[in-house]
Amino acid sequence: MKDGLMEGKVVLVTGSTDGIGKQTALSIAQMGPRVLLHGRNAEKGRRVTEEIRQKSGNDRIEFFLADLSSQMEVHRLAAEVEEEHERLDVLVNNAGVFMKERRLTADGIETTFAVNHLAPFLLTKLLLVLLKKSAPSRIVTVSSIAHRDAHVDWSNLQGERRFDGYEAYATSKLGNLLFTYELSRRLKGSGIDANALHPGVVRTKLLRAGFGDYPGDDPKTGAKTSILLATSPELEGESGLYFERSQPAASSPLSRDRALQKRFWDISEKLVGLG
């Protein structure tokens, strides 16, 4: 991909001060768009903003501060992006966590479910007007192959009765796919593409938090599929797809259950207060 490919466009990458998100933002920045970074640490955000400016030769890099475990901060992030930008061509929902213990957010939601699923669900919905205005535009959501291990227990959706860190993570990543497929159908004809991906097993903070010194790819390799879905001209108009290693792949049968997609959507709307 050559420099200038994304000239004039605006791209928001959540969780972009580390790992896959940082590499995604850097690689996209080298193509010339305005890149909106996001993180929850202001000092780190300033440092990474400057680093990406220098490495990419692109000074159109901005940082937005928000803790995505808080729905109030997700609302604020969306409002700030809308206030400062007249367009948004690509939203990359990349931020994620792995929690070994059950902790509730300020909104009373289990943290893994809140950050990995509800935050991108809410942020995407809040930014849809801007994305529609900028069409053709794209929504790229980083899921995981872990979604294949998920099953949905409605009585234990947020680990209310028993909590297992990997189970919670897998459920949240299944949520990413259920959301993407339902969203793609609802956006048909709008000019917005919505796709999801598994980045590979990548050496990041999240991998260490969940699995210790588990071997994995470097972030540069892990970011390739996100970058492809965010920028490839060949993928314009392709929507409702799941990718692994830069290729379309079949996600789990459960993720493709339309009744489950609809029910998950409805529950997510209630949990974020959007009807």
N, C-alpha and C positions, 0 to 999 in steps of 0.2 A: 504493500500500500504506500502510495507516494504522499509526500508532504502536500498540504493544500487540499486534500480530499474532502475535508470537513469544513473548509473555510466558510465563515459566515454563520455557522451553526452554533447552538448552545447545548451543552451536554452536562447533566448533573450525575455524578457518581457518588452514591452514599457509601460510607465506610471507606473513604479513600485516603486515609492517612497511614495505612498499613497494608501489607500483604497484597492480595489479588487486586483490591480496589485501587491501591496506590499505583500498581503497575498498569492497570487498565486506564487510569486517568493520565498517566505519563505517556503511554503509547498513543492515546487519542489526542492528547495535547500536541504531539508531534505532527498531527495532520491538520492543524491550524484553527480548530474551533475555539470558542470561549468555553473553558471547562470550570464547572462549579464543583469544588471539592466539599466534602462534608466529614466532620468528625466530632467527637465529644470533648476533646482537649484543645483549648485555644492556643496554647504555646506550641504544641505539636503541629497544629493546623497551620500556624504561621510559618513554622520551619519547613514543612512539606510543600507549602505553597511556593516558597522561595526556591526550594530544591527543584520542583517541577518546572518552574519558570526558567531556571538556568539550564537544566538538562534538555528541555524541549525547544528552547529558543522562542517560546511563546509567552508573552507577558500578559495574555488575557486569561489569567488563572485567578479564581476567587475562592475564598473559604467561607463556609457557613457552619456555624456552631449549633449543635443540637444533640440531646440525649434521646435516642429513638425509643427508649423504654417508656418515655413520657408522651402521652398523646397530646398534651398541651404543647410540648416542644415540636412534635411533628407538625401540628397546625401552624406554629410560629415559623418553622422552616419553610413550609409551603407558601405562607404569606410573604415572607422575605424574598423568596425566589420570584414570586409574582410581582411584587412591588418593584424589584430591581431589573426585571427582564421582561421584554415584550414577547419573547418566544422561548420555547423549550423543544428542541428537536429530538433529544434522546434522554430518557431517564433510565439509569442503571441502578436497580435495587440490589446492591451488593452487600450492605452491612449485615453482619450476623454474629451470634454469640453461641457458646456452648456452656451450659451451666451444669455442674455436677450436683448441686443442691437446689432444692426448690426455694425460690425467692420470689416474692410478689413485688410488682412495681408500685409506684404511687397511685396508679389507677386500680390496683387490686388484681392485676393480671400476672400470671406466671411469666417470668422474664423471658425465657426462650421463645414462648409463643408470642409474647408482646413484640420483641425486637425482630425476630425472624419472619413472622407472618403478618401480624396486625400492623406493624409500622409500614412495611411496603404497601399493604392493602390500603391503608389510610392515606399515605403520602401520594400514591398513584391517583386515588379518587380525587384528592384535593387539587392535583395538578392537571387533571384531565382537560379543563377549559383551555389552559395554556398549550397543552399538547395538541388539542384539536385545532387551535388557532394556527399552529405551526406545521400542520400536516402537509406532506407525509412525515410522520414522526414515529418514534419507536419506544417501547417499554421492554427492557431486558431485565429479567429477574433471575438471580443466582440461586438455584435450588441445589440439590445434591443427590447423588446416587443412593444416599441413605433413605430417600423417600420410599425405596423398594421394600424396606424393612418395616414400614409404618402400617399400623392398622388403627382404625378409629373406634375408640371406646368413648361414646358420648358422655358417659358418667365419670370419665377420668381424662377429659380432653386437656385439662391444664394440670394434670397430676394431683387432682384434689384428693383421691383416695390412696394412691401410691405414686411415688415419683422415681423415675429412672432417667438419668441425664441423656443417654443415647436415644431412648424411646421418645423423649420430649423433642429432641433435635430432629429425629426422623419424621415425627408428626408435623413439626413446623415446616419442614422441607416438602412434605406431601402437600401441605397447605399452599406453598408457593405455586405448585403445579395446578392444583384445583382452581386457584385464583386465576392463574394465567389462562387456562382453557376457557373458563367462564367469561373472563374479561374479553378475550379474543372474540368470542361469539357476540358479546354485547356491543363491541366496537366495530362490528362488520359494517363496511361502507363509510367509516369515519376518516379513513386515511391513516389510522394509528395501528401499527403492528405490535403485537404482544407475544413474546417468546420467553422460554426459560431454558436453563442449562445446568449441567453438572460440570464444574471447572476441573475435575480431576481431584486426586488426593494431593493436597498442596501443603508445603511446609509453612504454616502460618501460626499466628497466636491461637486461633481457634482450634487448629489441629492439636497443638500442644496442650491446650486446656482440656480437650476431650480424650486424647490418646497418648499423651506424653511424647517421647521421642520417636514417634511412628515415622517411618521413611515416607517421603513424598516428593512431588515435583517442586521446582522452584516457582515463585510467583509469576515469573515471566512466562513460563509454560502454562501455568494455571489461568492466566488472564487471556489467553488466545481466543477462547470461545466467546467470552464476553465482548472482546474487541470486534470479533467477526460479526456478531449479532448487532452490535451498536453501529457499525460503519459500512459493512459490505453493500455496495450498490446492487449486487446480484440478489440480495435478500429483501429488497424493497417489495412490499406487498405480500411477503410470506408471514403468516401469523398463526398462532395456536400450535407452535412446534416446540419440541424439546430436543436439545442438542447435547451430545457427549463427544468430547475430542473433536470439536468443530464440524461434526456431522449430525444430521437428524437421526434420532434414535427413538425407540419405542419406550415410553415410560411405563410404569406398572399398570396392570389392569385396574387397580383401585383408583389411580389418579385419573383414569379416563371414564369413570362412572359419572354420568351427567347428573343423576339425582344427587350424588354426593357433592359434586361441584356446586350445585345450587344451594344445598343445605349449608355447606361450609360458608358460602357467600353470605347467606342470610344471617347466620350466627355471627360472622365477622362484622357485618353492618351493625348488629345490635351491640357488640362489644366495643365498637368505636363510636357509637352514638350517631351513626349516619343511616337514615332510613331511605 
